[in-house]
Amino acid sequence: MSRRKFFIDTDTATDDAVALVMALQHPDIDVLGISTVAGNCTVEQATQNALYTRDLVGSTVPVHVGADGPLMRPLQTAHHVHGKDGMGDIGLPLHSREPASHRGVQAMIDAIMDSPGDVELVTLGPLTNLALALRLEPAIVGALKRVVTMGGTAVLPGNITPLAEFNFWVDPEAAAIVTNSGLHFEMAGWDISAAHAVIHDELAAKLRSLGTLGQFAVDIQGVLREFCRTETVLDGFDLPDPLAMAIALDPS
């Protein structure tokens, strides 16, 4: 049985990093590439965070630099949620790694169009890269096998405003382009995360006991954990991007 082909688009911060570990470690998944996008942090920082996570897993998947800001408005980051470096400010060496030379949007298009009907796209950040890809190559609508998007909220208030979830709020014009493109996608919204992806202390301890990657997955969440404790009603910290990745990995 052939491995499933994934392409991942991410504004790599603490929960994105856990989602990347899940995909890169999965024996049945062939990650064709990773594109980064500005969102939780700058695209430069997101790229270094993705490269660090990739190297920690022992992967050689190419990481491509994508859009450095929303289509029509200034970037609003989430440093107060994920730390200044996006990875919990625990002193990780998040610098000096070299990304692939191919730019993120074109890398996404090429991966999809080189294997029409086979590529599953997982987006974990603002939809800027995907919106640009749709404008440059509308044929990707019919060429994608599946799209899973972490973004939006359906039945609960958003995590930014009563109506807005962070990824869609950062670049609403990009979200509008994607949702009006005819592309069929599965939305793993903030409401699902708040209900089903909250990690309490006991579960965090179990995750840390799994070894190096488990310790990494928990230890980078310190700033997020404190934010959730002081600013939300969640009993622990939430991991929306790993939830989206879990849905992508197991369609059942």
ABEGO torsion letter per residue (X at the ends): XBBBBBBBBBBBBAAAAAAAAAAAABAABBBABBBBBBBABBAAAAAAAAAAAAAAAGBABBBBBBBABBAABBBBBAAAAAEAAGAGGAGBBBBGBBBBABBAAAAAAAAAAABBGABBBBBABBAAAAAAAAAABAAAAAABABBBBBEEBAABBBAABAABBAAAAABAAAAAAAAAAGBBBBBBBAAAAAAAABBBAAAAAAAAAAEAAAAAAAAAAAAAAAAAAAABABBEBBBAAAAAAAAAABAX
